[in-house]
Protein backbone atom coordinates (compact mmCIF):
# COMPACT_ATOMS: atom_id res chain seq x y z
CA UNK A 1 0.00 0.00 0.00
CA UNK A 2 1.35 3.43 -0.86
CA UNK A 3 2.16 6.03 1.77
CA UNK A 4 -0.55 8.40 0.52
CA UNK A 5 -3.20 5.70 0.76
CA UNK A 6 -2.00 4.67 4.25
CA UNK A 7 -2.03 8.32 5.36
CA UNK A 8 -5.57 8.83 3.99
CA UNK A 9 -6.81 5.66 5.74
CA UNK A 10 -5.17 6.77 9.00
CA UNK A 11 -6.67 10.29 8.73
CA UNK A 12 -10.12 8.89 7.95
CA UNK A 13 -9.87 6.52 10.93
CA UNK A 14 -8.79 9.38 13.21
CA UNK A 15 -11.67 11.59 12.05
CA UNK A 16 -14.23 8.81 12.53
CA UNK A 17 -12.83 8.11 16.02
CA UNK A 18 -13.12 11.78 17.00
CA UNK A 19 -16.65 12.07 15.60
CA UNK A 20 -17.80 8.81 17.21
CA UNK A 21 -16.27 9.68 20.58
CA UNK A 22 -18.14 13.00 20.54
CA UNK A 23 -21.46 11.25 19.96
CA UNK A 24 -21.06 8.46 22.52
CA UNK A 25 -22.01 9.64 26.01
CA UNK A 26 -19.06 9.50 28.38
CA UNK A 27 -21.21 9.04 31.50
CA UNK A 28 -24.58 7.51 32.19
CA UNK A 29 -27.40 10.00 32.47
CA UNK A 30 -29.23 10.11 35.78
CA UNK A 31 -33.01 10.52 35.94
CA UNK A 32 -34.25 14.01 36.66
CA UNK A 33 -35.14 14.86 40.23
CA UNK A 34 -38.90 15.45 40.11
CA UNK A 35 -39.20 16.28 43.80
CA UNK A 36 -37.66 19.72 43.33
CA UNK A 37 -40.34 22.38 42.85
CA UNK A 38 -40.02 24.59 39.84
CA UNK A 39 -38.99 28.15 40.62
CA UNK A 40 -41.84 30.67 40.75
CA UNK A 41 -41.98 32.85 37.65
CA UNK A 42 -43.17 36.43 38.00
CA UNK A 43 -46.31 35.62 35.97
CA UNK A 44 -47.31 32.92 38.48
CA UNK A 45 -47.07 34.89 41.71
CA UNK A 46 -49.17 38.03 41.21
CA UNK A 47 -51.83 39.37 38.85
CA UNK A 48 -50.67 41.58 36.01
CA UNK A 49 -52.33 43.94 33.55
CA UNK A 50 -51.94 44.78 29.89
CA UNK A 51 -53.19 47.33 27.37
CA UNK A 52 -53.13 47.05 23.61
CA UNK A 53 -55.10 46.79 20.41
CA UNK A 54 -57.19 43.95 18.95
CA UNK A 55 -58.58 43.29 15.49
CA UNK A 56 -61.18 40.55 15.19
CA UNK A 57 -64.71 39.55 14.24
CA UNK A 58 -65.59 37.74 17.49
CA UNK A 59 -64.68 39.85 20.53
CA UNK A 60 -64.18 43.39 19.27
CA UNK A 61 -61.99 45.76 17.32
CA UNK A 62 -60.13 48.54 19.07
CA UNK A 63 -58.32 49.18 22.29
CA UNK A 64 -58.06 46.33 24.76
CA UNK A 65 -57.43 45.94 28.46
CA UNK A 66 -56.35 42.59 29.94
CA UNK A 67 -56.26 41.37 33.54
CA UNK A 68 -54.42 38.09 34.14
CA UNK A 69 -54.65 36.26 37.47
CA UNK A 70 -51.96 33.92 38.78
CA UNK A 71 -54.51 31.08 38.59
CA UNK A 72 -54.35 30.76 34.77
CA UNK A 73 -57.44 32.88 34.06
CA UNK A 74 -57.51 36.18 32.18
CA UNK A 75 -60.22 38.69 31.31
CA UNK A 76 -59.95 40.95 28.27
CA UNK A 77 -62.20 43.92 27.43
CA UNK A 78 -62.18 45.48 23.93
CA UNK A 79 -63.79 48.64 22.59
CA UNK A 80 -63.42 50.78 19.50
CA UNK A 81 -65.20 53.67 17.78
CA UNK A 82 -64.59 55.21 14.35
CA UNK A 83 -66.63 57.96 12.72
CA UNK A 84 -66.78 59.13 9.13
CA UNK A 85 -68.54 62.46 9.27
CA UNK A 86 -71.89 63.22 10.83
CA UNK A 87 -73.84 60.36 9.28
CA UNK A 88 -71.61 57.28 9.69
CA UNK A 89 -70.04 55.55 12.69
CA UNK A 90 -68.65 52.09 13.35
CA UNK A 91 -68.10 50.73 16.83
CA UNK A 92 -67.65 47.49 18.72
CA UNK A 93 -67.44 46.32 22.31
CA UNK A 94 -66.44 42.89 23.47
CA UNK A 95 -65.06 40.73 26.24
CA UNK A 96 -63.34 37.40 26.47
CA UNK A 97 -62.36 35.01 29.24
CA UNK A 98 -59.11 33.10 28.71
CA UNK A 99 -57.69 29.97 30.32
CA UNK A 100 -53.95 29.39 29.96
CA UNK A 101 -52.96 25.87 28.92
CA UNK A 102 -49.25 26.68 28.78
CA UNK A 103 -47.32 29.69 29.99
CA UNK A 104 -43.59 30.16 29.43
CA UNK A 105 -41.27 33.15 29.41
CA UNK A 106 -41.57 33.65 25.64
CA UNK A 107 -45.09 32.46 24.76
CA UNK A 108 -48.55 31.68 26.07
CA UNK A 109 -51.11 29.17 24.72
CA UNK A 110 -54.73 29.56 25.86
CA UNK A 111 -58.34 28.76 25.16
CA UNK A 112 -61.01 31.45 25.26
CA UNK A 113 -64.70 32.24 25.05
CA UNK A 114 -65.89 35.71 24.17
CA UNK A 115 -68.79 37.90 23.20
CA UNK A 116 -68.86 40.98 20.99
CA UNK A 117 -71.32 43.54 19.70
CA UNK A 118 -70.63 45.34 16.41
CA UNK A 119 -72.50 48.31 14.97
CA UNK A 120 -72.60 50.24 11.71
CA UNK A 121 -74.70 53.33 12.41
CA UNK A 122 -75.61 54.78 9.03
CA UNK A 123 -77.59 57.97 8.46
CA UNK A 124 -78.82 57.97 12.09
CA UNK A 125 -81.17 55.03 11.51
CA UNK A 126 -79.37 52.76 13.94
CA UNK A 127 -77.36 49.61 13.43
CA UNK A 128 -77.64 48.32 9.86
CA UNK A 129 -75.69 45.07 10.44
CA UNK A 130 -77.72 41.88 10.08
CA UNK A 131 -75.56 39.99 12.61
CA UNK A 132 -74.43 42.47 15.27
CA UNK A 133 -73.88 40.02 18.14
CA UNK A 134 -71.00 37.55 17.96
CA UNK A 135 -69.93 34.68 20.19
CA UNK A 136 -66.44 33.24 19.79
CA UNK A 137 -64.91 29.99 21.09
CA UNK A 138 -61.35 29.03 20.24
CA UNK A 139 -57.65 28.97 21.05
CA UNK A 140 -54.97 31.63 21.01
CA UNK A 141 -51.20 31.83 20.98
CA UNK A 142 -49.20 34.80 22.21
CA UNK A 143 -45.52 35.50 21.39
CA UNK A 144 -43.54 37.83 23.64
CA UNK A 145 -41.49 40.06 21.36
CA UNK A 146 -39.89 41.73 24.38
CA UNK A 147 -40.09 41.37 28.14
CA UNK A 148 -43.39 43.28 28.24
CA UNK A 149 -44.84 43.33 24.69
CA UNK A 150 -46.60 40.44 22.98
CA UNK A 151 -48.28 39.66 19.66
CA UNK A 152 -51.29 37.37 19.72
CA UNK A 153 -53.08 35.26 17.14
CA UNK A 154 -56.46 33.77 17.99
CA UNK A 155 -58.50 31.24 16.02
CA UNK A 156 -62.12 31.31 17.21
CA UNK A 157 -65.13 29.62 15.78
CA UNK A 158 -67.43 32.66 15.54
CA UNK A 159 -71.20 32.44 15.89
CA UNK A 160 -72.84 35.42 14.15
CA UNK A 161 -76.18 35.99 15.88
CA UNK A 162 -78.83 38.25 14.36
CA UNK A 163 -82.36 38.66 13.09
CA UNK A 164 -81.96 36.19 10.16
CA UNK A 165 -80.66 33.44 12.50
CA UNK A 166 -77.20 32.15 13.35
CA UNK A 167 -74.22 31.64 11.06
CA UNK A 168 -70.91 30.04 12.06
CA UNK A 169 -67.51 30.85 10.54
CA UNK A 170 -63.89 30.44 11.63
CA UNK A 171 -62.41 33.94 11.89
CA UNK A 172 -58.87 34.91 12.93
CA UNK A 173 -58.11 37.65 15.44
CA UNK A 174 -54.88 39.57 15.88
CA UNK A 175 -53.65 41.64 18.78
CA UNK A 176 -50.74 43.39 20.41
CA UNK A 177 -50.51 43.82 24.18
CA UNK A 178 -48.10 45.66 26.45
CA UNK A 179 -47.97 44.13 29.94
CA UNK A 180 -47.28 46.01 33.15
CA UNK A 181 -45.39 43.68 35.47
C-alpha positions as a Python dict, from the first residue, in 0.01 Angstrom:
ca = {
    (1, 'X'): (0, 0, 0),
    (2, 'X'): (135, 343, -86),
    (3, 'X'): (216, 603, 177),
    (4, 'X'): (-55, 840, 52),
    (5, 'X'): (-320, 570, 76),
    (6, 'X'): (-200, 467, 425),
    (7, 'X'): (-203, 832, 536),
    (8, 'X'): (-557, 883, 399),
    (9, 'X'): (-681, 566, 574),
    (10, 'X'): (-517, 677, 900),
    (11, 'X'): (-667, 1029, 873),
    (12, 'X'): (-1012, 889, 795),
    (13, 'X'): (-987, 652, 1093),
    (14, 'X'): (-879, 938, 1321),
    (15, 'X'): (-1167, 1159, 1205),
    (16, 'X'): (-1423, 881, 1253),
    (17, 'X'): (-1283, 811, 1602),
    (18, 'X'): (-1312, 1178, 1700),
    (19, 'X'): (-1665, 1207, 1560),
    (20, 'X'): (-1780, 881, 1721),
    (21, 'X'): (-1627, 968, 2058),
    (22, 'X'): (-1814, 1300, 2054),
    (23, 'X'): (-2146, 1125, 1996),
    (24, 'X'): (-2106, 846, 2252),
    (25, 'X'): (-2201, 964, 2601),
    (26, 'X'): (-1906, 950, 2838),
    (27, 'X'): (-2121, 904, 3150),
    (28, 'X'): (-2458, 751, 3219),
    (29, 'X'): (-2740, 1000, 3247),
    (30, 'X'): (-2923, 1011, 3578),
    (31, 'X'): (-3301, 1052, 3594),
    (32, 'X'): (-3425, 1401, 3666),
    (33, 'X'): (-3514, 1486, 4023),
    (34, 'X'): (-3890, 1545, 4011),
    (35, 'X'): (-3920, 1628, 4380),
    (36, 'X'): (-3766, 1972, 4333),
    (37, 'X'): (-4034, 2238, 4285),
    (38, 'X'): (-4002, 2459, 3984),
    (39, 'X'): (-3899, 2815, 4062),
    (40, 'X'): (-4184, 3067, 4075),
    (41, 'X'): (-4198, 3285, 3765),
    (42, 'X'): (-4317, 3643, 3800),
    (43, 'X'): (-4631, 3562, 3597),
    (44, 'X'): (-4731, 3292, 3848),
    (45, 'X'): (-4707, 3489, 4171),
    (46, 'X'): (-4917, 3803, 4121),
    (47, 'X'): (-5183, 3937, 3885),
    (48, 'X'): (-5067, 4158, 3601),
    (49, 'X'): (-5233, 4394, 3355),
    (50, 'X'): (-5194, 4478, 2989),
    (51, 'X'): (-5319, 4733, 2737),
    (52, 'X'): (-5313, 4705, 2361),
    (53, 'X'): (-5510, 4679, 2041),
    (54, 'X'): (-5719, 4395, 1895),
    (55, 'X'): (-5858, 4329, 1549),
    (56, 'X'): (-6118, 4055, 1519),
    (57, 'X'): (-6471, 3955, 1424),
    (58, 'X'): (-6559, 3774, 1749),
    (59, 'X'): (-6468, 3985, 2053),
    (60, 'X'): (-6418, 4339, 1927),
    (61, 'X'): (-6199, 4576, 1732),
    (62, 'X'): (-6013, 4854, 1907),
    (63, 'X'): (-5832, 4918, 2229),
    (64, 'X'): (-5806, 4633, 2476),
    (65, 'X'): (-5743, 4594, 2846),
    (66, 'X'): (-5635, 4259, 2994),
    (67, 'X'): (-5626, 4137, 3354),
    (68, 'X'): (-5442, 3809, 3414),
    (69, 'X'): (-5465, 3626, 3747),
    (70, 'X'): (-5196, 3392, 3878),
    (71, 'X'): (-5451, 3108, 3859),
    (72, 'X'): (-5435, 3076, 3477),
    (73, 'X'): (-5744, 3288, 3406),
    (74, 'X'): (-5751, 3618, 3218),
    (75, 'X'): (-6022, 3869, 3131),
    (76, 'X'): (-5995, 4095, 2827),
    (77, 'X'): (-6220, 4392, 2743),
    (78, 'X'): (-6218, 4548, 2393),
    (79, 'X'): (-6379, 4864, 2259),
    (80, 'X'): (-6342, 5078, 1950),
    (81, 'X'): (-6520, 5367, 1778),
    (82, 'X'): (-6459, 5521, 1435),
    (83, 'X'): (-6663, 5796, 1272),
    (84, 'X'): (-6678, 5913, 913),
    (85, 'X'): (-6854, 6246, 927),
    (86, 'X'): (-7189, 6322, 1083),
    (87, 'X'): (-7384, 6036, 928),
    (88, 'X'): (-7161, 5728, 969),
    (89, 'X'): (-7004, 5555, 1269),
    (90, 'X'): (-6865, 5209, 1335),
    (91, 'X'): (-6810, 5073, 1683),
    (92, 'X'): (-6765, 4749, 1872),
    (93, 'X'): (-6744, 4632, 2231),
    (94, 'X'): (-6644, 4289, 2347),
    (95, 'X'): (-6506, 4073, 2624),
    (96, 'X'): (-6334, 3740, 2647),
    (97, 'X'): (-6236, 3501, 2924),
    (98, 'X'): (-5911, 3310, 2871),
    (99, 'X'): (-5769, 2997, 3032),
    (100, 'X'): (-5395, 2939, 2996),
    (101, 'X'): (-5296, 2587, 2892),
    (102, 'X'): (-4925, 2668, 2878),
    (103, 'X'): (-4732, 2969, 2999),
    (104, 'X'): (-4359, 3016, 2943),
    (105, 'X'): (-4127, 3315, 2941),
    (106, 'X'): (-4157, 3365, 2564),
    (107, 'X'): (-4509, 3246, 2476),
    (108, 'X'): (-4855, 3168, 2607),
    (109, 'X'): (-5111, 2917, 2472),
    (110, 'X'): (-5473, 2956, 2586),
    (111, 'X'): (-5834, 2876, 2516),
    (112, 'X'): (-6101, 3145, 2526),
    (113, 'X'): (-6470, 3224, 2505),
    (114, 'X'): (-6589, 3571, 2417),
    (115, 'X'): (-6879, 3790, 2320),
    (116, 'X'): (-6886, 4098, 2099),
    (117, 'X'): (-7132, 4354, 1970),
    (118, 'X'): (-7063, 4534, 1641),
    (119, 'X'): (-7250, 4831, 1497),
    (120, 'X'): (-7260, 5024, 1171),
    (121, 'X'): (-7470, 5333, 1241),
    (122, 'X'): (-7561, 5478, 903),
    (123, 'X'): (-7759, 5797, 846),
    (124, 'X'): (-7882, 5797, 1209),
    (125, 'X'): (-8117, 5503, 1151),
    (126, 'X'): (-7937, 5276, 1394),
    (127, 'X'): (-7736, 4961, 1343),
    (128, 'X'): (-7764, 4832, 986),
    (129, 'X'): (-7569, 4507, 1044),
    (130, 'X'): (-7772, 4188, 1008),
    (131, 'X'): (-7556, 3999, 1261),
    (132, 'X'): (-7443, 4247, 1527),
    (133, 'X'): (-7388, 4002, 1814),
    (134, 'X'): (-7100, 3755, 1796),
    (135, 'X'): (-6993, 3468, 2019),
    (136, 'X'): (-6644, 3324, 1979),
    (137, 'X'): (-6491, 2999, 2109),
    (138, 'X'): (-6135, 2903, 2024),
    (139, 'X'): (-5765, 2897, 2105),
    (140, 'X'): (-5497, 3163, 2101),
    (141, 'X'): (-5120, 3183, 2098),
    (142, 'X'): (-4920, 3480, 2221),
    (143, 'X'): (-4552, 3550, 2139),
    (144, 'X'): (-4354, 3783, 2364),
    (145, 'X'): (-4149, 4006, 2136),
    (146, 'X'): (-3989, 4173, 2438),
    (147, 'X'): (-4009, 4137, 2814),
    (148, 'X'): (-4339, 4328, 2824),
    (149, 'X'): (-4484, 4333, 2469),
    (150, 'X'): (-4660, 4044, 2298),
    (151, 'X'): (-4828, 3966, 1966),
    (152, 'X'): (-5129, 3737, 1972),
    (153, 'X'): (-5308, 3526, 1714),
    (154, 'X'): (-5646, 3377, 1799),
    (155, 'X'): (-5850, 3124, 1602),
    (156, 'X'): (-6212, 3131, 1721),
    (157, 'X'): (-6513, 2962, 1578),
    (158, 'X'): (-6743, 3266, 1554),
    (159, 'X'): (-7120, 3244, 1589),
    (160, 'X'): (-7284, 3542, 1415),
    (161, 'X'): (-7618, 3599, 1588),
    (162, 'X'): (-7883, 3825, 1436),
    (163, 'X'): (-8236, 3866, 1309),
    (164, 'X'): (-8196, 3619, 1016),
    (165, 'X'): (-8066, 3344, 1250),
    (166, 'X'): (-7720, 3215, 1335),
    (167, 'X'): (-7422, 3164, 1106),
    (168, 'X'): (-7091, 3004, 1206),
    (169, 'X'): (-6751, 3085, 1054),
    (170, 'X'): (-6389, 3044, 1163),
    (171, 'X'): (-6241, 3394, 1189),
    (172, 'X'): (-5887, 3491, 1293),
    (173, 'X'): (-5811, 3765, 1544),
    (174, 'X'): (-5488, 3957, 1588),
    (175, 'X'): (-5365, 4164, 1878),
    (176, 'X'): (-5074, 4339, 2041),
    (177, 'X'): (-5051, 4382, 2418),
    (178, 'X'): (-4810, 4566, 2645),
    (179, 'X'): (-4797, 4413, 2994),
    (180, 'X'): (-4728, 4601, 3315),
    (181, 'X'): (-4539, 4368, 3547),
}
